[in-house]
Amino acid sequence: MVSGAYARVLEPRSREELQAVMATCHEQRIPICLRGSGRSYGDANHSTQGIVIDLRGVNRILGFDAERGQVEVEGGVSFEQLWKYLLPLGHWPSVVPGTMAPTMAGAAAMNVHGKNNFKVGATGDQILELDLVLPSGEVRTTSRQQDPELFRAVIGSMGFLGCISRLVIQTKPVYSGQVRVAAKSAPNLRTMMEDMAAHVGDADYLVGWVDGFAKGPALGRGLTHIAYHLKPGEDPNAQATLQVSHQELPASILGFPKSEVWRPLRLLNHDRGMRLLNSVKHFMGKREAKRKPYLQSHAGFNFLLDYVPNWKFAYGRQTGRGLIQYQPFVPKERAAEVFERILELCQERGFVAYLGVLKRHRPDDYLLTHALDGWSLALDFKVDPKRRGQLWDLCDAMTEVVLEAGGRFYFAKDLVLGAGAFQRFLPADDLAKFRALKRTLDPHGVLQSDLYRRIFEPLDHPGPLPLTDF
Ligand SMILES: Cc1cc2nc3c(=O)[nH]c(=O)nc-3n(C[C@H](O)[C@H](O)[C@H](O)COP(=O)(O)OP(=O)(O)OC[C@H]3O[C@@H](n4cnc5c(N)ncnc54)[C@H](O)[C@@H]3O)c2cc1C
């Protein structure tokens, strides 16, 4: 495990219990770290100080307006719960991340995006209304119409302003339990970006896999998946494919029970093994690209990483070992050049990412947003405690390249940026507004996490007391 902390964990089972816990911590100035399913890659959901509130127990689906496609949920409802509820009713969450484990509040607090970010925006753009429990225990309801400034601040607020306890979310009608998927193999990054750009106008989903080991003219070679929802009447078996049973991911992969697949993967978890795996994937991708478009279940297409439970164990389970993800967002005009430079830097310094994922994004107007009209490249790096310092140095070097190009960072995926990072890419006015709001809503500054203490400068309010005073 590369990052983590021991903490006392409280698990409220209702909003009333949550309000009571928060009010007590507020009065006694005990730091609170809010936690959903713990699926952020860095230190957003853990804390070396105070208590952690695990919100997975506040997870009722409160209602569904089928005509409008609007679902009302408590914050601890997971994507898995939600899609399993919605799909037999002919709906699907408009935005889902690459795993079904996260909670809806955790997704709102990070403004999670899916493979359709270029088309529909991120989670925040699907939220019609939400309730925020303040540290005092008071509940504020906000939406784009009701207290819009608060709404702009809460989406992507990383649990620093209050606890999201209820959300009303717009979902999407679907007429099949499957999407139509086409694959296109690309000899290098620029071609892949051109392939993806050519489908921004018509595709429902776009995602690119990048081979970080390829060099020279093959730099950034990979495979694009372009997917489309089926139109009404297109799926003759819609009644059947819309059932949850049709979405189940396979129980075994190449003969291994899927819960054990991380073990053989661990044997390949070094540069030579991963170079081989990436090459095999590239050549299989070329074959896949020659096939006609095929049908795949929504869960199979969207939640690829859930095929291999505990896949991260392949990176090592001992303290200090594991992986980090580094996901810069870069404006479209500079993205190709920046990502090429990043891939070269990785190779020059001997830290090639074992997995690279390319996505197209669109901007939004949330106060702490990482979104922009451009692209992101998510890179998974193995962390070996002996070379950790060198890896962090590489990340610093990549960060300079990204910031110089007007890029941004996403804190669901970060463990490497330092204090002041936000100031380098967010408009000063937005940051000042966020801080002012934090001082108003959380006057004792109890809502914190290890991420908060790493990234934010000390705010001008009395600091919270450490756990020893609890
Ligand atoms: C395999 C994998 C694939 C992923 N794919 C994607 C992807 O495609 N796109 C993407 O955008 N992200 C992706 N992620 C990241 C993940 O979706 C986000 O980190 C998400 O925020 C995790 O939600 P969670 O419920 O686990 O929240 P946690 O990680 O537990 O918490 C996330 C943040 O939300 C805050 N928080 C939690 N609950 C509340 C609450 N009730 N009120 C206020 N704040 C709260 C926490 O304090 C923390 O700052 C992926 C992660 C994994 C492991």
The ligand as an SDF file (V2000), in Angstrom:
LIG
                    3D

 53 58  0  0  0  0  0  0  0  0999 V2000
  -10.3660    0.9190  -10.8070 C   0  0  0  0  0  0  0  0  0  0  0  0
  -10.7420    2.3670  -10.7180 C   0  0  0  0  0  0  0  0  0  0  0  0
  -11.2230    3.0160  -11.8480 C   0  0  0  0  0  0  0  0  0  0  0  0
  -11.5770    4.3580  -11.7840 C   0  0  0  0  0  0  0  0  0  0  0  0
  -12.0530    4.9740  -12.9070 N   0  0  0  0  0  0  0  0  0  0  0  0
  -12.3730    6.2740  -12.8680 C   0  0  0  0  0  0  0  0  0  0  0  0
  -12.8760    6.9350  -14.0110 C   0  0  0  0  0  0  0  0  0  0  0  0
  -13.0430    6.3350  -15.0660 O   0  0  0  0  0  0  0  0  0  0  0  0
  -13.1790    8.2470  -13.9090 N   0  0  0  0  0  0  0  0  0  0  0  0
  -13.0250    8.9360  -12.7420 C   0  0  0  0  0  0  0  0  0  0  0  0
  -13.3280   10.1300  -12.7190 O   0  0  0  0  0  0  0  0  0  0  0  0
  -12.5840    8.3390  -11.6390 N   0  0  0  0  0  0  0  0  0  0  0  0
  -12.2520    7.0330  -11.6750 C   0  0  0  0  0  0  0  0  0  0  0  0
  -11.7960    6.4110  -10.5480 N   0  0  0  0  0  0  0  0  0  0  0  0
  -11.7090    7.1950   -9.3110 C   0  0  0  0  0  0  0  0  0  0  0  0
  -13.0080    7.1100   -8.4810 C   0  0  0  0  0  0  0  0  0  0  0  0
  -14.1330    7.0550   -9.2970 O   0  0  0  0  0  0  0  0  0  0  0  0
  -13.1080    8.3680   -7.6200 C   0  0  0  0  0  0  0  0  0  0  0  0
  -11.9630    8.4920   -6.8380 O   0  0  0  0  0  0  0  0  0  0  0  0
  -14.3420    8.4130   -6.7310 C   0  0  0  0  0  0  0  0  0  0  0  0
  -14.3900    9.6770   -6.1110 O   0  0  0  0  0  0  0  0  0  0  0  0
  -14.3180    7.3170   -5.6730 C   0  0  0  0  0  0  0  0  0  0  0  0
  -15.5300    7.3390   -4.9480 O   0  0  0  0  0  0  0  0  0  0  0  0
  -15.6060    6.7120   -3.4960 P   0  0  0  0  0  0  0  0  0  0  0  0
  -17.0330    6.5710   -3.1320 O   0  0  0  0  0  0  0  0  0  0  0  0
  -14.7500    5.5260   -3.4170 O   0  0  0  0  0  0  0  0  0  0  0  0
  -14.9960    7.9200   -2.6590 O   0  0  0  0  0  0  0  0  0  0  0  0
  -13.6770    7.9880   -1.7510 P   0  0  0  0  0  0  0  0  0  0  0  0
  -12.5070    7.6440   -2.5670 O   0  0  0  0  0  0  0  0  0  0  0  0
  -13.8890    7.2620   -0.4990 O   0  0  0  0  0  0  0  0  0  0  0  0
  -13.6900    9.5540   -1.4620 O   0  0  0  0  0  0  0  0  0  0  0  0
  -13.4790   10.4510   -2.5210 C   0  0  0  0  0  0  0  0  0  0  0  0
  -13.6210   11.8880   -2.0290 C   0  0  0  0  0  0  0  0  0  0  0  0
  -14.9850   12.1380   -1.7400 O   0  0  0  0  0  0  0  0  0  0  0  0
  -15.1320   12.6180   -0.4120 C   0  0  0  0  0  0  0  0  0  0  0  0
  -16.4090   12.0850    0.0510 N   0  0  0  0  0  0  0  0  0  0  0  0
  -16.7500   10.7850    0.1820 C   0  0  0  0  0  0  0  0  0  0  0  0
  -18.0200   10.7010    0.5890 N   0  0  0  0  0  0  0  0  0  0  0  0
  -18.4900   11.9820    0.7070 C   0  0  0  0  0  0  0  0  0  0  0  0
  -19.7440   12.5540    1.0800 C   0  0  0  0  0  0  0  0  0  0  0  0
  -20.7970   11.8090    1.4280 N   0  0  0  0  0  0  0  0  0  0  0  0
  -19.8610   13.8950    1.0440 N   0  0  0  0  0  0  0  0  0  0  0  0
  -18.8170   14.6880    0.7020 C   0  0  0  0  0  0  0  0  0  0  0  0
  -17.6180   14.1990    0.3680 N   0  0  0  0  0  0  0  0  0  0  0  0
  -17.4620   12.8550    0.3550 C   0  0  0  0  0  0  0  0  0  0  0  0
  -13.9140   12.0910    0.3440 C   0  0  0  0  0  0  0  0  0  0  0  0
  -13.6080   12.8890    1.4560 O   0  0  0  0  0  0  0  0  0  0  0  0
  -12.8510   12.1760   -0.7420 C   0  0  0  0  0  0  0  0  0  0  0  0
  -12.3310   13.4650   -0.8280 O   0  0  0  0  0  0  0  0  0  0  0  0
  -11.4450    5.0700  -10.5560 C   0  0  0  0  0  0  0  0  0  0  0  0
  -10.9650    4.4220   -9.4230 C   0  0  0  0  0  0  0  0  0  0  0  0
  -10.6160    3.0800   -9.5010 C   0  0  0  0  0  0  0  0  0  0  0  0
  -10.0920    2.4020   -8.2690 C   0  0  0  0  0  0  0  0  0  0  0  0
  1  2  1  0
  2  3  1  0
  2 52  2  0
  3  4  2  0
  4  5  1  0
  4 50  1  0
  5  6  2  0
  6  7  1  0
  6 13  1  0
  7  8  2  0
  7  9  1  0
  9 10  1  0
 10 11  2  0
 10 12  1  0
 12 13  2  0
 13 14  1  0
 14 15  1  0
 14 50  1  0
 15 16  1  0
 16 17  1  0
 16 18  1  0
 18 19  1  0
 18 20  1  0
 20 21  1  0
 20 22  1  0
 22 23  1  0
 23 24  1  0
 24 25  2  0
 24 26  1  0
 24 27  1  0
 27 28  1  0
 28 29  2  0
 28 30  1  0
 28 31  1  0
 31 32  1  0
 32 33  1  0
 33 34  1  0
 33 48  1  0
 34 35  1  0
 35 36  1  0
 35 46  1  0
 36 37  1  0
 36 45  1  0
 37 38  2  0
 38 39  1  0
 39 40  1  0
 39 45  2  0
 40 41  1  0
 40 42  2  0
 42 43  1  0
 43 44  2  0
 44 45  1  0
 46 47  1  0
 46 48  1  0
 48 49  1  0
 50 51  2  0
 51 52  1  0
 52 53  1  0
M  END
$$$$
